[in-house]
């Protein structure tokens, strides 16, 4: 399920309001890790898209 940005921010704020400082720190660490994973996935997709769109330089000996 994908939430609109404003709704996602509201849910995160509501959830984080009830956390202790230690829980909030852990929660933010998880959010940071998830952000890094999303960024890495985007980079991998961009690399894959670039490879798929470039002309092949390999020669096939089999027909």
C-alpha positions in Angstrom: 0.0 0.0 0.0 1.4 3.4 -1.0 0.3 6.4 1.0 0.3 10.0 -0.3 3.2 11.9 1.2 1.1 14.1 3.6 -0.7 11.1 4.9 2.5 9.2 5.5 4.1 12.1 7.4 0.9 12.4 9.6 1.1 8.7 10.4 4.8 8.9 11.2 4.2 11.9 13.5 1.3 10.3 15.2 3.2 7.1 15.8 6.3 8.9 17.0 4.4 11.1 19.5 3.8 8.1 21.8 7.4 6.9 21.8 10.0 7.3 24.6 13.3 9.0 23.5 15.0 5.6 23.2 12.2 4.2 21.1 12.1 7.3 19.0 15.9 7.0 18.4 15.4 3.4 17.3 12.4 4.4 15.1 14.4 7.1 13.4 17.3 4.7 12.8 14.9 2.3 11.1 13.5 5.1 8.9 17.1 6.1 8.0 17.9 2.5 7.0 14.8 2.2 5.0 15.6 5.4 3.2 19.0 4.1 2.3 17.5 0.9 1.0 15.1 2.8 -1.2 17.9 5.0 -2.6 20.1 2.0 -3.3 17.2 0.2 -5.1 16.7 3.3 -7.2 20.4 3.4 -8.1 20.3 -0.3 -9.0 17.2 0.2 -11.2 18.8 3.1 -12.9 21.9 1.0 -13.6 19.8 -1.8 -14.9 17.8 0.6 -17.1 21.0 2.0 -18.5 22.4 -1.4 -19.3 19.1 -2.5 -20.9 18.9 0.6 -23.2 22.5 0.5 -24.4 23.3 -1.4 -27.6 24.9 -4.8 -27.2 28.6 -5.0 -28.0 28.8 -8.7 -27.6 28.9 -10.9 -30.7 27.0 -14.2 -30.8 28.6 -17.1 -32.5 25.4 -19.1 -32.3 22.5 -18.4 -34.7 
